[in-house]
Amino acid sequence: MKEFLVISGKGGTGKTSITAGFAALAGDIVLADCDVDAANLHMLLEPVTYHTEEFIGSRKATIDPTHCSNCRLCQESCRFNAITSTEIACTVNPLSCEGCGVCSFVCPKGAITMHDHVSGHWFLSDTRYGPLVHARLGIAEENSGKLVAKVREQAQRIAQEKDVEYILVDGPPGTGCPVISSISGVDLALIVTEPTIAGLHDLERVRQLAGHFDVPVMVCINKYDLDEAYTRKIELYCQKQQIELAGRIPFDRNVVSALVRGIPAVAYAAPSTSENSAAKAIGDVWQAVRNRLLA
Amino acid sequence: MLITIASGKGGTGKTTVAVNLALTLKELLPVVLLDCDVEEPNVHLFLQPVVNESEKVMTTVPKIDGNKCDGCGKCSEFCAFNAIAIVKGKPITFPELCHSCRGCTLVCPTGAITETPRQIGLVEKGTWSVIKTAKGTLKIGSPLAPMVVDAVRNTAPLHHGDQAVIIDASPGTSCAVVAAAKDTDFCLLVTEPTPFGLNDLTLAVELAKKLGLPHGVVINRAGLGDHSVYDYCHEADIPILMEIPFDTKYAACYARGGRLVEEFPDLSDRFLKLWDVIQHHAKRHQREEPKT
């Protein structure tokens, strides 16, 4: 079983459209959407969800005002400025509370308890391209990394049970907590970038992150024809860094049209499909990635 | 006026709006531009500020004295972030997971744990023309973005009544965005008119509501995609404050790090008008729901 991740650093470079294309082309796979903060992959796959589960990502402190002596020791000890005191008692701001439990430990009156906090949900679904594990972190929640770990764990379980060859993971943007949780231990990461100054800058940072976790990477340049000079710049950068290019994908309005219809671009048979379509290029990129995974 | 530019979905044009709004306003009032997308900060690619002050963002992590530790495991049991494990009677720390709550230090019965500093990011203050800037960069491999966001926010002037403080947030709706958006006067949500844009906009609207922030929408790449974002805003009574049409000329300008309002001066009027309506909405919100 091999885990293959699609990431980007920069948001909006086309990760999900490309991942959905791979899903349609790959055959025997399990899909995992690890962009738990703003999941989109399901929107192109018409999933039928057969299991939903609460995700307990953290704990939150509660102060019982009848036992609180208002000594404010908790407030002084809280490193997250999550406790405020009124004239009567201390109260916790759940948005700031990280659930460390220090307030509960220091309270001399035993007035503070920690309780489990549901910070999102995860789902098991079936799609026409294979099983999909996805999730939704609650609004303004933390611990997205733990939820990502949950999604990957479920995808691995399903892949093992069904003896499936590949897990295809749609990753989150950025380099923080959920990205770290998505990338650690995968067999290969495809970085989807775009020919812009920000695309190149963010590619460099996410490549460093992959290096930090010893994950091999390939790069694909999406919407390459929007600025071919910049595309060459990115290709030169990859050459210098000895990163294998998986291919270029042209800007193609059919990708947006497919998205509006809720299907992968490769499954959208537009009347004007030409040789230079994004759908064809996504297929070529998948071949390059597959060859690398098999190597 | 302190405003945050957020989006839900990545790559919708937050940085473009932040930079060009700052450029438009710079002749009219003092402008501070804070790059709080600390995982992938990009403002400096469009304005190249002269950095005149940089400060490391530090946190503290446990340091365990092996001579004093008796391997009781109380620290590991207490740690809510799995940052300490006891393996074969010896403690192992995972500093990158540590949230610096100091719990382990407090619970250790033998006083074996002290705190030691660790860098998680960098804040750089600078100026570009008359615009004051600050940029946060999360160290590669560190997951604690919100702490770096807080550090960038702390560089802003305390009293900003007559200034425009513009915060460029990261995509998503999790803790890092909360850190960038909380206690601001207005939350501007940049989206694109596609189903992905709509889905993530609805999440961003929920975030703005949860934080009690007045909010409005900028539609970027208008003309691409479908009408669903417009229908949603109409039904949910969320004002659409500006549209930027999809135009390969704009895309090309952005691609090489160009500044839209300089290359296409007719766009300045849109950004000026945007600022006016933001102020209008923020002030109305203040009148209706005064801060306690």
Interface residues (C-beta under 8 A of the other chain):
Chain A: S8 G9 K10 G11 G12 T13 T16 D37 A38 N40 M43 S58 R59 S77 R79 F80 L95 E98 G99 C100 G101 V102 F105 V106 L137 I139 A140 E141 E142 S144 G145 P172 P173 G174 T175 G176 C177 P178 V179 I180 S181 E194 P195 T196 I197 A198 H201 D202 R205 Q208 L209 H212 F213 L226 D227 Y230 R253 V256 L259 V260 G262
Chain B: S7 G8 K9 G10 G11 T12 T15 V38 E39 E40 N42 L45 F46 F78 A80 F81 E96 H99 S100 C101 R102 G103 L106 V107 L138 I140 G141 S142 P143 L144 A145 P146 S170 P171 G172 T173 S174 C175 A176 V177 V178 K182 E192 T194 P195 F196 N199 D200 L203 E206 L207 K210 L211 L224 G225 D226 T248 A251 A252 Y254 A255 R256 G257
